[in-house]
Every structure is written in structure tokens, then in C-alpha cells.
Amino acid sequence: MSDVPPTPPPLARRAVPKTVRVRRDDLTAEPSEEPTGPPKVLVWFRLGCVGVALAAFVVATVGAYRFASDDQKGHFLPWTMAAVGVFVAYTLPLWWRRPKWWHWVYGLALLLPGIVPLTNPMSVVLLVFWCRPRTVRFFRLPPPSYAATPPPPTDGTPVVPPPGVLFPFRLLCLFGVGGCLLGMLLAVVVHSSERQPEWDVLWWLGGLAVAGVLFLMGLFVRGRRPWVWWFGVVLLGLCSLSGYLTLLAVPVLAFWVRKEPRAYYGMSSTVTP
């Protein structure tokens, strides 16, 4: 026998992966068939809010008239205050611009009373479409065009988030607008029911009209200028001294004069991005 060691078997060749050419068009994501705009139920929901708000406004006006002309005022005051509260609650969704999760919860809270105790077909239909996955997804994960956070600027300027006191400030202005409108209607009704009407009602109408314009400015002002902060200070100070909105204006004023709102409107050099 030969002393030569046996030759080892040849190594198996590894399979070389084949090069597959992929076109750039194949790498792009397939377009989604679901529309990215707001759902249509949101339009019908706002129309329903407008209808309920108008009905509450009429009820509040009639209650204010009976409160001013009837001797038994205690029977109409709770209905009038409840109608004013319903008017404010159903007017708030009309100011929504960017979808948020609490908007969907708030809308659900407004739709549920419509089916109890008397079933309203429109409320039931709106409630069904309000709970659909696309509507929930629109408020929970809004499209990029509806993002609440603006894109960062290209020049490196830090993005300053708006202070949280802006929401109660605008809610106070909404209460003020509703109160001024109701006060003007009440003044006209009381003036027309008097046997010998006097022209002193013009002072009330003028004052309420000026107050309503100031509250409207607080709702629509969007600039980040120092005069906007001073305007808020003056408006909240007047509301605190008026006696009608004191309980709401005092805590809002306490947060309005803090460091964050002053920095947001350019009243302080320290800005926290």
C-alpha cells in the first residue's frame, strides 16, 4: 500500500446570489386608496352643531324675555342658563382647525345625548359614522397637512410652542361673545316691552357691542406681537373687574402674566424652544 495520504474531497462551491435589478418605480410605496382629507361626517357634524346652537339661542332669547316680563322669574332662569351653556358647548366645534384626539371624544360626548331619551335618527347616523375607523384615525393620527406641530424652519430658528393659557383665554372670549349677544337681545326685548321706552338702552347696546368686538379680537388675533400680550392683559383685567366673568378671568390672568406667555409674545428675551 502507498503511504501517500488520501486527497481531501473538493470544497463545495457556495451559491453566489444572483444580482437582481430592481427599478426605482418598484421601490416607491403604493398609493393608498383611502383619502387623506377630513371625513364627510365632520361637515354634517358641524351642521348639526349649528342647528343645535341656533335652537339654544332661540330658547335663551325666549327665556330671557319671559324672565324680564314675568313675575315668576325663578322658573325661567335655569332654562335660560342651560340654553346658554348648550349654545357655548355646540359652538366650540366650529372653531376646530387641526384635528386632535380630544376633539373626537368631545364630539362623541355631544352626540350621545342626541339618542337619549328620544332617539334622533340624525344623531344615530352621525354616531355610526363618527365611530368608523377612518374617522377615529383622522383625529388620532392626522395627515401631515393637518399636523399640529409646524415643520422646523430652515434658518435654524427654534420653534416656540404656544402657551397652554391660549385655550382658556379664547374660551373666555367665546363666553364673552355669547354673553354680549344675549345681553343685547335682552336689552332690546326689555326696551320694547316698556310702556314708555327711554333711549338709555342705546348706552347698553353700545357698551355691549364694544365689548363683543373686543372679545372677537381675542378670538381671531394670531400674531406674536407685544401688543397682543398687552391686549390680553387689558381684556382679562376688565373681565376680572366686571363681576360677570371674574371667576374665569382671574385664574387666566394669573397664567397670562407668567414667563412663558410673555416670552411667546416677545415680552421677554428668554425663549425656551
PALO-498885 format. One record per residue (C-alpha): x, y, z; chain; residue number from 1. Coordinates in nm, 2 decimals, padded with zeros to 4 digits. Example, Ala and Ser with C-alpha at 12.3 -4.5 7.8 and 13.67 -1.06 7.14 Angstrom:
2
{{01.23; -00.45; 00.78}; A; 1}
{{01.37; -00.11; 00.71}; A; 2}
***
This chain:
273
{{00.00; 00.00; 00.00}; A; 1}
{{00.11; 00.36; -00.07}; A; 2}
{{00.20; 00.59; 00.22}; A; 3}
{{00.05; 00.89; 00.03}; A; 4}
{{-00.24; 01.03; 00.23}; A; 5}
{{-00.57; 01.04; 00.05}; A; 6}
{{-00.66; 01.36; -00.13}; A; 7}
{{-00.94; 01.55; 00.06}; A; 8}
{{-01.26; 01.60; -00.14}; A; 9}
{{-01.30; 01.94; -00.31}; A; 10}
{{-01.49; 02.21; -00.12}; A; 11}
{{-01.84; 02.26; -00.22}; A; 12}
{{-01.90; 02.58; -00.41}; A; 13}
{{-02.11; 02.84; -00.23}; A; 14}
{{-02.41; 02.95; -00.42}; A; 15}
{{-02.34; 03.30; -00.54}; A; 16}
{{-02.65; 03.52; -00.51}; A; 17}
{{-02.78; 03.64; -00.83}; A; 18}
{{-02.79; 04.01; -00.89}; A; 19}
{{-03.15; 04.12; -00.94}; A; 20}
{{-03.21; 04.46; -01.09}; A; 21}
{{-03.49; 04.65; -00.93}; A; 22}
{{-03.64; 04.95; -01.09}; A; 23}
{{-03.69; 05.27; -00.89}; A; 24}
{{-04.06; 05.26; -00.96}; A; 25}
{{-04.09; 04.93; -00.78}; A; 26}
{{-03.94; 05.08; -00.46}; A; 27}
{{-04.20; 05.35; -00.43}; A; 28}
{{-04.48; 05.29; -00.19}; A; 29}
{{-04.81; 05.21; -00.34}; A; 30}
{{-05.06; 05.49; -00.32}; A; 31}
{{-05.32; 05.45; -00.05}; A; 32}
{{-05.68; 05.43; -00.17}; A; 33}
{{-05.80; 05.60; 00.14}; A; 34}
{{-05.85; 05.98; 00.10}; A; 35}
{{-05.64; 06.20; 00.33}; A; 36}
{{-05.89; 06.48; 00.36}; A; 37}
{{-06.13; 06.52; 00.65}; A; 38}
{{-06.42; 06.27; 00.66}; A; 39}
{{-06.75; 06.39; 00.53}; A; 40}
{{-06.91; 06.32; 00.87}; A; 41}
{{-06.73; 06.62; 01.01}; A; 42}
{{-06.92; 06.85; 00.78}; A; 43}
{{-07.25; 06.70; 00.88}; A; 44}
{{-07.14; 06.71; 01.25}; A; 45}
{{-07.07; 07.09; 01.22}; A; 46}
{{-07.41; 07.15; 01.05}; A; 47}
{{-07.58; 06.97; 01.34}; A; 48}
{{-07.39; 07.18; 01.59}; A; 49}
{{-07.50; 07.49; 01.41}; A; 50}
{{-07.86; 07.38; 01.42}; A; 51}
{{-07.85; 07.29; 01.79}; A; 52}
{{-07.67; 07.62; 01.87}; A; 53}
{{-07.94; 07.82; 01.69}; A; 54}
{{-08.21; 07.64; 01.87}; A; 55}
{{-08.04; 07.70; 02.20}; A; 56}
{{-08.00; 08.07; 02.11}; A; 57}
{{-08.38; 08.10; 02.04}; A; 58}
{{-08.46; 07.92; 02.37}; A; 59}
{{-08.23; 08.15; 02.56}; A; 60}
{{-08.38; 08.46; 02.40}; A; 61}
{{-08.74; 08.34; 02.48}; A; 62}
{{-08.63; 08.26; 02.84}; A; 63}
{{-08.47; 08.59; 02.88}; A; 64}
{{-08.79; 08.77; 02.76}; A; 65}
{{-09.01; 08.57; 03.00}; A; 66}
{{-08.75; 08.63; 03.27}; A; 67}
{{-08.78; 09.01; 03.22}; A; 68}
{{-09.15; 09.03; 03.17}; A; 69}
{{-09.30; 08.76; 03.40}; A; 70}
{{-09.33; 08.79; 03.78}; A; 71}
{{-09.23; 08.43; 03.83}; A; 72}
{{-08.87; 08.47; 03.73}; A; 73}
{{-08.73; 08.17; 03.91}; A; 74}
{{-08.90; 07.93; 03.66}; A; 75}
{{-08.72; 08.07; 03.36}; A; 76}
{{-08.37; 08.15; 03.49}; A; 77}
{{-08.25; 07.78; 03.50}; A; 78}
{{-08.38; 07.72; 03.14}; A; 79}
{{-08.21; 08.03; 03.02}; A; 80}
{{-07.87; 07.95; 03.18}; A; 81}
{{-07.89; 07.59; 03.05}; A; 82}
{{-07.97; 07.72; 02.70}; A; 83}
{{-07.66; 07.95; 02.71}; A; 84}
{{-07.45; 07.66; 02.82}; A; 85}
{{-07.57; 07.44; 02.53}; A; 86}
{{-07.51; 07.73; 02.29}; A; 87}
{{-07.15; 07.76; 02.41}; A; 88}
{{-07.09; 07.38; 02.41}; A; 89}
{{-07.21; 07.33; 02.05}; A; 90}
{{-07.04; 07.64; 01.92}; A; 91}
{{-06.69; 07.53; 02.03}; A; 92}
{{-06.65; 07.26; 01.75}; A; 93}
{{-06.70; 07.53; 01.49}; A; 94}
{{-06.36; 07.67; 01.58}; A; 95}
{{-06.16; 07.35; 01.53}; A; 96}
{{-05.89; 07.38; 01.27}; A; 97}
{{-05.65; 07.10; 01.34}; A; 98}
{{-05.78; 06.75; 01.44}; A; 99}
{{-05.68; 06.63; 01.78}; A; 100}
{{-05.78; 06.33; 01.98}; A; 101}
{{-05.98; 06.52; 02.24}; A; 102}
{{-06.19; 06.66; 01.95}; A; 103}
{{-06.32; 06.31; 01.88}; A; 104}
{{-06.40; 06.25; 02.24}; A; 105}
{{-06.57; 06.59; 02.27}; A; 106}
{{-06.78; 06.52; 01.96}; A; 107}
{{-06.88; 06.18; 02.10}; A; 108}
{{-07.00; 06.35; 02.42}; A; 109}
{{-07.21; 06.59; 02.21}; A; 110}
{{-07.36; 06.31; 02.00}; A; 111}
{{-07.46; 06.07; 02.28}; A; 112}
{{-07.73; 06.30; 02.44}; A; 113}
{{-07.90; 06.31; 02.10}; A; 114}
{{-08.01; 05.94; 02.13}; A; 115}
{{-08.13; 05.96; 02.49}; A; 116}
{{-08.42; 05.97; 02.58}; A; 117}
{{-08.58; 06.03; 02.24}; A; 118}
{{-08.39; 05.86; 01.96}; A; 119}
{{-08.29; 06.11; 01.70}; A; 120}
{{-08.22; 05.94; 01.36}; A; 121}
{{-07.97; 06.21; 01.26}; A; 122}
{{-07.77; 06.16; 01.58}; A; 123}
{{-07.77; 05.79; 01.54}; A; 124}
{{-07.64; 05.81; 01.18}; A; 125}
{{-07.37; 06.06; 01.28}; A; 126}
{{-07.27; 05.84; 01.58}; A; 127}
{{-07.23; 05.54; 01.35}; A; 128}
{{-07.00; 05.73; 01.11}; A; 129}
{{-06.83; 05.91; 01.39}; A; 130}
{{-06.71; 05.57; 01.53}; A; 131}
{{-06.58; 05.44; 01.20}; A; 132}
{{-06.21; 05.36; 01.19}; A; 133}
{{-06.13; 05.62; 00.93}; A; 134}
{{-06.28; 05.90; 01.14}; A; 135}
{{-06.10; 05.78; 01.45}; A; 136}
{{-05.78; 05.75; 01.26}; A; 137}
{{-05.82; 06.10; 01.13}; A; 138}
{{-05.84; 06.25; 01.48}; A; 139}
{{-05.58; 06.02; 01.64}; A; 140}
{{-05.32; 06.02; 01.36}; A; 141}
{{-05.40; 06.32; 01.14}; A; 142}
{{-05.24; 06.36; 00.80}; A; 143}
{{-04.91; 06.56; 00.77}; A; 144}
{{-05.10; 06.85; 00.62}; A; 145}
{{-05.31; 06.87; 00.95}; A; 146}
{{-05.02; 06.83; 01.19}; A; 147}
{{-05.04; 07.04; 01.50}; A; 148}
{{-04.66; 07.09; 01.51}; A; 149}
{{-04.53; 07.31; 01.23}; A; 150}
{{-04.22; 07.19; 01.04}; A; 151}
{{-03.89; 07.33; 01.18}; A; 152}
{{-03.77; 07.64; 01.00}; A; 153}
{{-03.47; 07.61; 00.76}; A; 154}
{{-03.28; 07.90; 00.90}; A; 155}
{{-03.22; 07.73; 01.24}; A; 156}
{{-03.47; 07.94; 01.44}; A; 157}
{{-03.60; 07.75; 01.74}; A; 158}
{{-03.97; 07.66; 01.73}; A; 159}
{{-04.16; 07.80; 02.04}; A; 160}
{{-04.48; 07.61; 02.12}; A; 161}
{{-04.78; 07.82; 02.21}; A; 162}
{{-04.85; 07.85; 02.58}; A; 163}
{{-05.13; 07.64; 02.72}; A; 164}
{{-05.32; 07.95; 02.85}; A; 165}
{{-05.42; 08.04; 02.50}; A; 166}
{{-05.70; 07.78; 02.50}; A; 167}
{{-05.88; 07.91; 02.82}; A; 168}
{{-05.82; 08.27; 02.70}; A; 169}
{{-06.01; 08.20; 02.38}; A; 170}
{{-06.27; 08.00; 02.56}; A; 171}
{{-06.33; 08.30; 02.78}; A; 172}
{{-06.36; 08.52; 02.47}; A; 173}
{{-06.62; 08.28; 02.33}; A; 174}
{{-06.82; 08.31; 02.66}; A; 175}
{{-06.79; 08.69; 02.63}; A; 176}
{{-06.92; 08.70; 02.27}; A; 177}
{{-07.22; 08.48; 02.36}; A; 178}
{{-07.29; 08.69; 02.67}; A; 179}
{{-07.27; 09.02; 02.48}; A; 180}
{{-07.51; 08.89; 02.21}; A; 181}
{{-07.76; 08.76; 02.47}; A; 182}
{{-07.73; 09.09; 02.66}; A; 183}
{{-07.80; 09.29; 02.35}; A; 184}
{{-08.11; 09.08; 02.28}; A; 185}
{{-08.23; 09.11; 02.64}; A; 186}
{{-08.18; 09.49; 02.63}; A; 187}
{{-08.39; 09.52; 02.31}; A; 188}
{{-08.66; 09.29; 02.45}; A; 189}
{{-08.69; 09.48; 02.77}; A; 190}
{{-08.68; 09.82; 02.59}; A; 191}
{{-08.96; 09.71; 02.36}; A; 192}
{{-09.18; 09.58; 02.64}; A; 193}
{{-09.18; 09.91; 02.83}; A; 194}
{{-09.48; 10.13; 02.81}; A; 195}
{{-09.28; 10.44; 02.80}; A; 196}
{{-08.95; 10.34; 02.64}; A; 197}
{{-08.65; 10.55; 02.71}; A; 198}
{{-08.33; 10.59; 02.49}; A; 199}
{{-08.10; 10.49; 02.77}; A; 200}
{{-08.09; 10.14; 02.62}; A; 201}
{{-07.86; 10.28; 02.35}; A; 202}
{{-07.58; 10.31; 02.61}; A; 203}
{{-07.63; 09.94; 02.69}; A; 204}
{{-07.63; 09.84; 02.33}; A; 205}
{{-07.32; 10.05; 02.25}; A; 206}
{{-07.13; 09.91; 02.55}; A; 207}
{{-07.22; 09.55; 02.48}; A; 208}
{{-07.13; 09.60; 02.11}; A; 209}
{{-06.78; 09.74; 02.20}; A; 210}
{{-06.73; 09.45; 02.45}; A; 211}
{{-06.83; 09.20; 02.18}; A; 212}
{{-06.58; 09.34; 01.93}; A; 213}
{{-06.30; 09.32; 02.19}; A; 214}
{{-06.39; 08.95; 02.26}; A; 215}
{{-06.39; 08.88; 01.89}; A; 216}
{{-06.05; 09.03; 01.85}; A; 217}
{{-05.93; 08.80; 02.12}; A; 218}
{{-06.06; 08.50; 01.92}; A; 219}
{{-05.91; 08.60; 01.58}; A; 220}
{{-05.58; 08.75; 01.68}; A; 221}
{{-05.30; 08.51; 01.57}; A; 222}
{{-04.99; 08.74; 01.57}; A; 223}
{{-04.70; 08.71; 01.81}; A; 224}
{{-04.65; 09.07; 01.88}; A; 225}
{{-04.61; 09.25; 02.22}; A; 226}
{{-04.94; 09.45; 02.17}; A; 227}
{{-05.13; 09.12; 02.16}; A; 228}
{{-05.00; 09.03; 02.51}; A; 229}
{{-05.09; 09.38; 02.64}; A; 230}
{{-05.43; 09.35; 02.48}; A; 231}
{{-05.49; 09.02; 02.67}; A; 232}
{{-05.38; 09.18; 03.00}; A; 233}
{{-05.63; 09.47; 02.95}; A; 234}
{{-05.91; 09.24; 02.84}; A; 235}
{{-05.86; 09.00; 03.13}; A; 236}
{{-05.82; 09.29; 03.37}; A; 237}
{{-06.16; 09.44; 03.26}; A; 238}
{{-06.32; 09.09; 03.28}; A; 239}
{{-06.18; 09.05; 03.64}; A; 240}
{{-06.33; 09.38; 03.75}; A; 241}
{{-06.67; 09.34; 03.57}; A; 242}
{{-06.81; 09.08; 03.81}; A; 243}
{{-06.97; 08.87; 03.54}; A; 244}
{{-06.66; 08.68; 03.44}; A; 245}
{{-06.44; 08.73; 03.74}; A; 246}
{{-06.42; 08.37; 03.84}; A; 247}
{{-06.30; 08.27; 03.50}; A; 248}
{{-06.08; 08.58; 03.42}; A; 249}
{{-05.87; 08.58; 03.74}; A; 250}
{{-05.70; 08.24; 03.70}; A; 251}
{{-05.65; 08.30; 03.33}; A; 252}
{{-05.49; 08.64; 03.41}; A; 253}
{{-05.26; 08.47; 03.67}; A; 254}
{{-05.13; 08.24; 03.40}; A; 255}
{{-05.12; 08.51; 03.13}; A; 256}
{{-04.86; 08.72; 03.31}; A; 257}
{{-04.62; 08.42; 03.36}; A; 258}
{{-04.29; 08.39; 03.19}; A; 259}
{{-04.40; 08.15; 02.90}; A; 260}
{{-04.67; 08.38; 02.75}; A; 261}
{{-04.45; 08.68; 02.79}; A; 262}
{{-04.17; 08.51; 02.60}; A; 263}
{{-04.41; 08.38; 02.34}; A; 264}
{{-04.53; 08.73; 02.25}; A; 265}
{{-04.18; 08.89; 02.26}; A; 266}
{{-04.21; 09.05; 02.60}; A; 267}
{{-03.91; 08.86; 02.74}; A; 268}
{{-03.57; 08.78; 02.60}; A; 269}
{{-03.57; 08.42; 02.74}; A; 270}
{{-03.73; 08.19; 02.49}; A; 271}
{{-03.75; 07.82; 02.56}; A; 272}
{{-03.76; 07.62; 02.23}; A; 273}
***
